Amino acid sequence: MSKQVQDAYIVAATRTPIGKSHRGFFRNTRPDDLLATTLKAALAQVPRLDPQTIEDIVCGCAIPEAQQGLNVARIGAVLAGLPTSVGGITVNRFCASGLSAVQMAADRIRVGEAEVMIAAGVESMSMVPMMGNAPSLSPSIFERDGDVGIAYGMGLTAEKVAQQWKVSREAQDAFALQSNQRAVAAQQAGEFAD
C-alpha cells in the first residue's frame, strides 16, 4: 500500500534569545519552561489554528536528563496548556537533535500520518552542562570508535564533515561572514524585534 507524498510547510517559527551559560538571563530558568514559553509564542503566530488538531510535538534535546529529562516534549506541551490529546516525543541526536525533530515532524505530515505537527528543540547548558551531570561513557566506545564519531567533539566532527564534503576553510569563512552580515542586517531591520 502506498500513499501520496504531500508537502509539509512551516507556518510559524520562534526561539528564545541566546544567553550566556551559567551567567546569562536564563541561567535559572528551567528548560521545560523555556520550551513551553516558546511553544506558546509560536502558536500565537497562527491564531486560527485549533490546538486540538495538533497531532504531536517532536522535540530535539542533546542531553535529555535532569531538568530537561523524561519526555521534555510532552512536559513542554502540558506546561504550554496544550490539550491532553497532543502527544510528545523527545529525540536525541546530540547537536542535530532539533533538526532531526523538524525532519521527523515533516515526514509524518508528508506520508499522511499527521496534518499538524510541532517541531522544537530545547537545551539549557546552565542547568544541564555538556556531557550531562554525571557522564558515564563506556570505555570501550573509545577503543571501537574508529570513524563512528560517538566520542568526537564538535571540532573534530566539523573537520571530518568539511573533509568529507570538500568544503575549504576559505568557503567556511566566507559563509560565516555572510551569515553574520545577514544577521546584523536583519537586526537593524527589526526582524528580531519580538
Secondary structure, 3 states (H helix, E strand, C coil): CCCCCCCCCCCCCCCCCCCCCCCCCCCCCCHHHHHHHHHHHHHHCCCCCCHHHCCEEEEECCCCCHHHCCCHHHHHHHHCCCCCCCEEEEECCHHHHHHHHHHHHHHHHHCCCCCCEEEEECCCCCCCCCCCCCCCCCHHHHHHCCCCCCCCCHHHHHHHHHHHCCCCHHHHHHHHHHHHHHHHHHHHCCCCCC
